[in-house]
Amino acid sequence: MMTVIIAGLTALNGQGMGQGQGPGQDDNDRLTAYKIAFFTQRLDLSPAEAEKFWPLYNDFSARKSKLQADRLSLMRYASQNEANMSNEELTTAADKLTLSFSDEATMVATFGNDLKKVLPPAKVIRLYQVETQYKQQLLRELNQRRQGQTQGPGIRGRTGQVQD
């Protein structure tokens, strides 16, 4: 576990762009490393648990993000074109939105069942708490960045210590 945390902190404290990476890629890598360290520490994942958890979690997160992005795109399209859409088109869009929420609920339930195969129930419950804590931490740090108080996710001055 400490190896993952140290790797995450090292990535967060890295300077400059990696070779062959475009703008923003370094930030994505640092954010990913920060998330891995944050979740691994808060969930107290053993190496065996982490090995099974992260592929499962990453797949779920990617599928959920795609579903939410598609739903947002559909809502934006319907909102911008409502006046020019027929009742049939609006009904179809509404049905697709409803199905999207249903698909997400099914996805979450399936993910929960899959999680119980790789983590003990207490860690499954803790995962949902950690996700909320992680989002709150990112929002705090974003606000601090906007106010010029921090250098990046989990970084406080030159110490490199991650704050909760």
Rosetta silent file (secondary structure, phi, psi, omega in degrees, C-alpha in Angstrom):
SEQUENCE: MMTVIIAGLTALNGQGMGQGQGPGQDDNDRLTAYKIAFFTQRLDLSPAEAEKFWPLYNDFSARKSKLQADRLSLMRYASQNEANMSNEELTTAADKLTLSFSDEATMVATFGNDLKKVLPPAKVIRLYQVETQYKQQLLRELNQRRQGQTQGPGIRGRTGQVQD
SCORE:     score description
SCORE:     0.000 S_00000001
   1 L     0.000  -44.546 -178.972    0.000    0.000    0.000 S_00000001
   2 H   -61.053  -33.402  179.233    2.761    2.445    0.881 S_00000001
   3 H   -61.585  -43.450  179.706    4.324    1.829   -2.542 S_00000001
   4 H   -64.664  -42.477 -179.649    1.154    2.978   -4.267 S_00000001
   5 H   -65.243  -45.354  179.305    0.906    6.052   -2.041 S_00000001
   6 H   -63.065  -41.878  177.819    4.559    6.932   -2.556 S_00000001
   7 H   -61.828  -40.668  178.314    4.183    6.439   -6.313 S_00000001
   8 H   -64.156  -44.632  179.593    1.140    8.688   -6.264 S_00000001
   9 H   -66.298  -38.735  177.974    2.909   11.388   -4.301 S_00000001
  10 H   -61.898  -43.910  179.220    5.959   11.150   -6.556 S_00000001
  11 H   -64.558  -37.872  179.982    3.770   11.599   -9.618 S_00000001
  12 H   -66.543  -33.535 -177.394    2.021   14.551   -8.004 S_00000001
  13 H   -88.680   -4.195 -179.893    5.296   16.261   -7.232 S_00000001
  14 L   -59.365  149.461 -179.404    6.764   15.643  -10.709 S_00000001
  15 L  -110.296  146.414  171.616    7.783   18.687  -12.679 S_00000001
  16 L    75.551 -176.283 -177.397    7.210   19.414  -16.361 S_00000001
  17 L   -94.295  146.040  174.869    5.680   17.379  -19.146 S_00000001
  18 L   -73.863  162.324 -179.524    6.433   13.748  -19.797 S_00000001
  19 L   -66.453  133.707  176.501    8.043   12.789  -23.077 S_00000001
  20 L    73.718    7.843 -179.236    5.607   12.616  -25.970 S_00000001
  21 L   -99.410  141.981  178.070    2.730   13.893  -23.884 S_00000001
  22 L   -85.447  175.886  177.325    0.580   16.760  -24.990 S_00000001
  23 L   -57.689  136.634  177.918   -0.682   19.607  -22.847 S_00000001
  24 L    91.454  -23.251 -179.447   -2.920   18.389  -20.066 S_00000001
  25 H   -64.718  -40.452  178.796   -1.677   14.793  -20.177 S_00000001
  26 H   -60.530  -41.875  177.606    0.678   15.425  -17.267 S_00000001
  27 H   -63.006  -41.732  178.517   -2.265   16.781  -15.239 S_00000001
  28 H   -63.408  -41.311  179.008   -4.355   13.711  -16.100 S_00000001
  29 H   -65.000  -42.919  179.337   -1.535   11.407  -15.050 S_00000001
  30 H   -64.969  -40.833  179.511   -1.040   13.293  -11.789 S_00000001
  31 H   -65.431  -40.926  177.997   -4.773   13.261  -11.086 S_00000001
  32 H   -63.060  -45.146  179.007   -4.940    9.521  -11.785 S_00000001
  33 H   -62.867  -40.197  178.884   -1.984    8.859   -9.484 S_00000001
  34 H   -63.387  -43.668 -179.672   -3.569   11.033   -6.809 S_00000001
  35 H   -63.636  -43.415  179.629   -6.882    9.177   -7.110 S_00000001
  36 H   -60.944  -46.443  179.598   -5.171    5.793   -6.865 S_00000001
  37 H   -64.139  -44.100 -178.473   -3.256    6.855   -3.771 S_00000001
  38 H   -60.016  -52.117 -177.433   -6.337    8.477   -2.196 S_00000001
  39 H   -67.367  -43.526 -177.415   -8.605    5.453   -2.745 S_00000001
  40 H   -62.003  -42.891  179.258   -5.947    2.867   -1.908 S_00000001
  41 H   -68.228  -49.059 -176.021   -5.114    4.563    1.370 S_00000001
  42 H   -66.999  -32.576  179.102   -8.707    5.301    2.400 S_00000001
  43 H   -88.014   -9.575 -177.306   -9.914    1.814    1.494 S_00000001
  44 L    52.923   52.583 -178.293   -6.794    0.226    2.977 S_00000001
  45 L   -75.322  132.505  171.892   -6.497   -2.007   -0.088 S_00000001
  46 L   -75.749  163.497  177.399   -4.071   -4.889    0.100 S_00000001
  47 H   -57.185  -39.551  179.474   -1.979   -5.466   -3.039 S_00000001
  48 H   -65.546  -41.498  178.039   -4.175   -8.464   -3.922 S_00000001
  49 H   -65.501  -44.506 -178.757   -7.352   -6.399   -3.461 S_00000001
  50 H   -60.734  -39.441 -179.278   -5.942   -3.479   -5.461 S_00000001
  51 H   -61.149  -35.693  179.921   -4.990   -5.798   -8.320 S_00000001
  52 H   -88.622  -34.422 -175.842   -8.604   -6.965   -8.642 S_00000001
  53 H   -68.583  -50.251 -170.160  -10.304   -3.698   -7.649 S_00000001
  54 H   -62.466  -43.170  176.516   -8.705   -1.190  -10.033 S_00000001
  55 H   -61.740  -40.160  178.819   -9.539   -2.887  -13.366 S_00000001
  56 H   -63.635  -48.488 -178.571  -13.118   -3.395  -12.173 S_00000001
  57 H   -65.590  -43.381 -179.178  -13.438    0.176  -10.894 S_00000001
  58 H   -64.090  -40.250  177.875  -11.795    1.729  -13.958 S_00000001
  59 H   -64.023  -46.882  178.677  -14.062   -0.181  -16.333 S_00000001
  60 H   -59.970  -46.622 -178.775  -17.150    0.818  -14.355 S_00000001
  61 H   -60.986  -42.129 -179.784  -16.039    4.459  -14.172 S_00000001
  62 H   -65.426  -44.580  179.757  -15.376    4.628  -17.911 S_00000001
  63 H   -66.284  -40.414  179.153  -18.731    3.082  -18.798 S_00000001
  64 H   -65.932  -43.294  178.636  -20.591    5.311  -16.335 S_00000001
  65 H   -61.649  -41.810  178.591  -18.830    8.435  -17.611 S_00000001
  66 H   -63.473  -45.250  179.177  -19.703    7.550  -21.217 S_00000001
  67 H   -60.016  -44.936  179.803  -23.329    6.952  -20.288 S_00000001
  68 H   -67.218  -38.120  178.351  -23.514   10.263  -18.429 S_00000001
  69 H   -66.269  -41.679  177.772  -21.784   12.149  -21.265 S_00000001
  70 H   -63.603  -40.563  179.459  -24.199   10.656  -23.813 S_00000001
  71 H   -65.035  -44.122  178.319  -27.147   11.589  -21.607 S_00000001
  72 H   -61.716  -41.635  178.319  -25.868   15.137  -21.195 S_00000001
  73 H   -62.393  -43.787  178.408  -25.386   15.417  -24.941 S_00000001
  74 H   -63.538  -43.102  178.890  -28.944   14.213  -25.574 S_00000001
  75 H   -63.992  -41.867  179.180  -30.353   16.662  -23.002 S_00000001
  76 H   -63.657  -44.450  179.298  -28.355   19.519  -24.520 S_00000001
  77 H   -61.071  -47.564 -178.877  -29.511   18.622  -28.034 S_00000001
  78 H   -63.541  -39.931  179.919  -33.150   18.374  -26.968 S_00000001
  79 H   -64.544  -43.087 -177.430  -32.959   21.637  -25.066 S_00000001
  80 H   -75.918  -23.662 -174.369  -31.406   23.533  -27.967 S_00000001
  81 H  -116.911   10.500 -175.204  -33.698   22.029  -30.624 S_00000001
  82 H   -52.756  -43.070 -176.651  -36.954   21.586  -28.719 S_00000001
  83 H   -64.548  -26.915 -177.121  -38.796   24.170  -30.793 S_00000001
  84 H  -100.556    1.569 -177.793  -37.903   22.358  -34.024 S_00000001
  85 L   -96.906  142.482  176.939  -38.554   18.816  -32.818 S_00000001
  86 L   -75.029  165.578  176.282  -41.798   16.949  -33.407 S_00000001
  87 H   -58.889  -36.746  179.349  -43.708   15.403  -30.507 S_00000001
  88 H   -65.031  -42.193  178.292  -42.511   12.007  -31.713 S_00000001
  89 H   -65.790  -40.483  178.559  -38.860   13.144  -31.616 S_00000001
  90 H   -65.794  -40.397  177.773  -39.350   14.645  -28.164 S_00000001
  91 H   -63.131  -42.947  178.402  -40.982   11.437  -26.934 S_00000001
  92 H   -62.029  -43.694  178.625  -38.099    9.392  -28.325 S_00000001
  93 H   -62.935  -43.479  178.882  -35.578   11.690  -26.611 S_00000001
  94 H   -62.842  -41.369  178.593  -37.481   11.465  -23.313 S_00000001
  95 H   -64.071  -40.043  178.343  -37.605    7.666  -23.603 S_00000001
  96 H   -64.406  -38.711  177.600  -33.859    7.538  -24.282 S_00000001
  97 H   -63.783  -46.071  179.200  -33.212    9.664  -21.194 S_00000001
  98 H   -60.384  -44.089  178.939  -35.367    7.407  -19.041 S_00000001
  99 H   -63.352  -37.257  178.664  -33.617    4.328  -20.411 S_00000001
 100 H   -61.147  -43.875  177.691  -30.248    5.955  -19.718 S_00000001
 101 H   -65.557  -38.909  177.600  -31.095    6.391  -16.036 S_00000001
 102 H   -64.649  -44.151  177.917  -32.340    2.809  -15.896 S_00000001
 103 H   -61.030  -39.599  179.283  -29.156    1.558  -17.577 S_00000001
 104 H   -65.336  -41.993  178.703  -27.057    3.488  -15.067 S_00000001
 105 H   -62.448  -41.990  177.522  -28.956    1.990  -12.135 S_00000001
 106 H   -63.170  -41.693  179.691  -28.445   -1.506  -13.555 S_00000001
 107 H   -62.501  -42.947  179.443  -24.763   -0.753  -14.084 S_00000001
 108 H   -64.553  -42.749  179.995  -24.375    0.424  -10.477 S_00000001
 109 H   -64.158  -43.181  178.594  -26.140   -2.675   -9.134 S_00000001
 110 H   -63.883  -43.201  178.281  -23.985   -4.996  -11.235 S_00000001
 111 H   -60.297  -43.602  178.552  -20.850   -3.148  -10.152 S_00000001
 112 H   -59.440  -42.434  178.022  -21.880   -3.503   -6.511 S_00000001
 113 H   -66.064  -40.544  178.359  -22.302   -7.259   -6.935 S_00000001
 114 H   -65.514  -38.206  179.220  -18.951   -7.530   -8.722 S_00000001
 115 H   -60.918  -40.149 -178.071  -17.269   -5.509   -5.967 S_00000001
 116 H   -64.042  -15.670  177.625  -18.486   -7.924   -3.311 S_00000001
 117 H   -83.579  -18.402 -176.746  -16.500  -10.647   -5.100 S_00000001
 118 H  -118.678  -14.938  179.921  -13.203   -8.757   -4.674 S_00000001
 119 L  -131.694  150.355  173.975  -13.663   -6.676   -1.507 S_00000001
 120 L   -67.737  154.483 -176.392  -15.155   -7.344    1.905 S_00000001
 121 H   -53.391  -37.412 -179.463  -18.573   -5.706    2.475 S_00000001
 122 H   -62.502  -37.031  179.433  -17.153   -3.037    4.800 S_00000001
 123 H   -74.874  -30.370  175.728  -14.786   -1.846    2.038 S_00000001
 124 H   -62.661  -47.101  178.668  -17.610   -1.839   -0.509 S_00000001
 125 H   -62.997  -43.982 -179.093  -19.565    0.512    1.737 S_00000001
 126 H   -62.483  -32.260  179.637  -16.449    2.571    2.409 S_00000001
 127 H   -55.648  -44.928 -178.725  -15.852    2.923   -1.353 S_00000001
 128 H   -65.041  -35.438  175.837  -19.001    4.999   -1.757 S_00000001
 129 H   -68.470  -41.942 -178.886  -17.900    7.209    1.129 S_00000001
 130 H   -65.373  -38.154  177.354  -14.392    7.556   -0.324 S_00000001
 131 H   -59.501  -43.362  178.270  -15.787    8.572   -3.718 S_00000001
 132 H   -65.142  -44.136  178.700  -17.678   11.402   -2.040 S_00000001
 133 H   -61.329  -40.786  179.882  -14.619   12.412   -0.012 S_00000001
 134 H   -62.527  -46.853  178.943  -12.485   12.383   -3.168 S_00000001
 135 H   -62.005  -41.618  178.315  -14.891   14.646   -5.046 S_00000001
 136 H   -63.614  -40.684  178.833  -15.063   17.023   -2.086 S_00000001
 137 H   -63.115  -43.991  179.293  -11.259   17.093   -1.874 S_00000001
 138 H   -62.969  -40.595  178.035  -10.964   17.900   -5.581 S_00000001
 139 H   -64.940  -41.376  176.609  -13.502   20.708   -5.253 S_00000001
 140 H   -59.683  -46.008 -177.771  -11.638   22.145   -2.252 S_00000001
 141 H   -69.084  -35.163  175.843   -8.377   22.034   -4.141 S_00000001
 142 H   -62.312  -45.183  178.063   -9.931   23.541   -7.260 S_00000001
 143 H   -62.186  -40.423  178.434  -11.230   26.424   -5.168 S_00000001
 144 H   -66.375  -38.965  177.121   -7.817   26.826   -3.560 S_00000001
 145 H   -61.888  -42.616  179.444   -6.129   26.791   -6.971 S_00000001
 146 H   -62.041  -30.448  179.171   -8.488   29.483   -8.166 S_00000001
 147 L   -91.258    2.976  177.436   -7.468   31.517   -5.146 S_00000001
 148 L    74.668   26.282 -174.871   -3.782   30.805   -5.835 S_00000001
 149 L  -100.017   -7.813 -177.398   -3.264   28.745   -2.674 S_00000001
 150 L  -148.149  164.110 -176.391   -2.028   25.437   -4.095 S_00000001
 151 L   -99.730  -16.849 -177.188   -0.034   23.960   -6.964 S_00000001
 152 E   168.314 -178.709 -177.215   -2.116   20.889   -7.834 S_00000001
 153 L   -57.597  122.771  174.128   -4.032   17.895   -6.511 S_00000001
 154 L    74.150    7.775 -176.701   -2.822   16.955   -3.070 S_00000001
 155 E  -106.738  131.035  176.615    0.091   19.379   -3.080 S_00000001
 156 L  -126.798  103.878  178.101    0.606   21.899   -0.319 S_00000001
 157 L    60.448 -142.137 -177.203    3.607   24.115   -0.838 S_00000001
 158 L   -93.863   -4.798 -175.375    6.954   22.358   -1.018 S_00000001
 159 L   -73.687  -29.195 -178.585    6.201   19.622    1.511 S_00000001
 160 L    73.291   10.274 -179.430    4.316   17.438   -0.964 S_00000001
 161 L   -80.182  135.190  177.429    2.036   16.210    1.808 S_00000001
 162 L   -80.617  128.946  177.595   -1.461   15.235    0.782 S_00000001
 163 L   -99.418  144.992  178.374   -4.097   16.959    2.844 S_00000001
 164 L   -89.125    0.000    0.000   -7.470   15.371    3.558 S_00000001
